[in-house]
């Protein structure tokens, strides 16, 4: 029998987040749009089996993350026109979150755990290729091919979704980056 402890988190505070991030009325509106995207994740955290301490820590990190995005659009005005989903996904990846200069190394690593997007590690392809070469095994090579084809299918599907959602903005991004290998020297 699982016992669910009552959470000691005041979720009414999250509706005040956009105001705490805002420097201008534009920031407030953009912050509200970010909050709408974060709310399902916050509800998931509150309904999870994480301890109250872990849940609170993740929620605090989300507040910090939202503030970082508002700070970013104030430093890079051209990004204010972008859909908040694009910026949220831009700062989330499979390794870490954005670098917050005021955090200690320990705090940054903790923050990164909240921002990690659970996608397959792209280095697994190198691992399976290395396994195939080092063992000279047909089975290992076949496994590498299957893994690569599967991940390529997933990546192509995700690219179509991003293209539908973000249109020309995503196509410009895609021209500057590579699907599997970064395009060095293509601009930032």
Rosetta blueprint (number, residue, H / E / L):
1 X L
2 X L
3 X L
4 X L
5 X L
6 X L
7 X L
8 X L
9 X L
10 X L
11 X H
12 X H
13 X H
14 X H
15 X H
16 X H
17 X H
18 X H
19 X H
20 X H
21 X H
22 X L
23 X L
24 X L
25 X H
26 X H
27 X H
28 X H
29 X H
30 X H
31 X H
32 X H
33 X H
34 X H
35 X H
36 X H
37 X H
38 X H
39 X H
40 X H
41 X H
42 X H
43 X H
44 X H
45 X H
46 X H
47 X L
48 X L
49 X L
50 X L
51 X L
52 X H
53 X H
54 X H
55 X H
56 X H
57 X H
58 X H
59 X H
60 X H
61 X H
62 X H
63 X H
64 X H
65 X H
66 X H
67 X H
68 X H
69 X H
70 X H
71 X H
72 X H
73 X H
74 X H
75 X H
76 X L
77 X H
78 X H
79 X H
80 X H
81 X H
82 X L
83 X L
84 X H
85 X H
86 X H
87 X H
88 X H
89 X H
90 X H
91 X H
92 X L
93 X E
94 X L
95 X L
96 X L
97 X L
98 X L
99 X L
100 X L
101 X L
102 X L
103 X L
104 X L
105 X H
106 X H
107 X H
108 X H
109 X H
110 X H
111 X H
112 X H
113 X H
114 X H
115 X H
116 X E
117 X L
118 X L
119 X L
120 X L
121 X L
122 X L
123 X H
124 X H
125 X H
126 X H
127 X H
128 X H
129 X H
130 X H
131 X H
132 X H
133 X H
134 X H
135 X H
136 X L
137 X L
138 X H
139 X H
140 X H
141 X H
142 X H
143 X H
144 X H
145 X H
146 X H
147 X H
148 X H
149 X H
150 X H
151 X H
152 X H
153 X H
154 X H
155 X H
156 X H
157 X H
158 X H
159 X H
160 X H
161 X H
162 X H
163 X H
164 X H
165 X H
166 X H
167 X L
168 X H
169 X H
170 X H
171 X H
172 X H
173 X H
174 X H
175 X H
176 X H
177 X L
178 X L
179 X L
180 X L
181 X L
182 X L
183 X L
184 X L
185 X L
186 X L
187 X L
188 X L
